[in-house]
Amino acid sequence: MSCPCAPRPCGSVLSCLSHRPPLSVRQQPSRADDKTPQLVGAVTLMAGVLFLVLAVLKMGWISRFLSKAVITGFLLGAAIEVVVGELPKTTGTEVGLRGRQLH
């Protein structure tokens, strides 16, 4: 997914909405920065409402069409993304971007 506000593609809608480039990249604050917390909250609430509606309508039978390998791969990918995203915070290191690659 490509985000117009980010220098590189975003992995999800929430990461795209909450992405803020470093101060050296942005020249002046934009109006989008003011609404970022509200947009992230709105997307989160909409996802929660969607899951509640699907639960009330008992739509869990749809998950039977997904193989165990697909579900396992999806959860493993999500877990790896979370761990890698938290590594700089836990180790106290800074991540620099050169082009589209992490260095």
Secondary structure as the mmCIF struct_conf table of DSSP 4:
data_model
#
loop_
_struct_conf.conf_type_id
_struct_conf.id
_struct_conf.beg_label_comp_id
_struct_conf.beg_label_asym_id
_struct_conf.beg_label_seq_id
_struct_conf.end_label_comp_id
_struct_conf.end_label_asym_id
_struct_conf.end_label_seq_id
TURN_TY1_P TURN_TY1_P1 PRO A 4 CYS A 5
BEND BEND1 ALA A 6 ARG A 8
BEND BEND2 GLY A 11 SER A 12
HELX_RH_AL_P HELX_RH_AL_P1 VAL A 13 SER A 18
TURN_TY1_P TURN_TY1_P2 LEU A 23 VAL A 25
BEND BEND3 GLN A 27 GLN A 28
HELX_RH_AL_P HELX_RH_AL_P2 ARG A 31 ASP A 34
TURN_TY1_P TURN_TY1_P3 LYS A 35 LYS A 35
HELX_RH_AL_P HELX_RH_AL_P3 THR A 36 VAL A 56
TURN_TY1_P TURN_TY1_P4 LEU A 57 LYS A 58
HELX_RH_3T_P HELX_RH_3T_P1 MET A 59 PHE A 65
BEND BEND4 LEU A 66 LEU A 66
HELX_RH_AL_P HELX_RH_AL_P4 LYS A 68 THR A 91
TURN_TY1_P TURN_TY1_P5 GLY A 92 GLY A 92
STRN STRN1 LEU A 97 ARG A 98
TURN_TY1_P TURN_TY1_P6 GLY A 99 ARG A 100
STRN STRN2 GLN A 101 LEU A 102
#
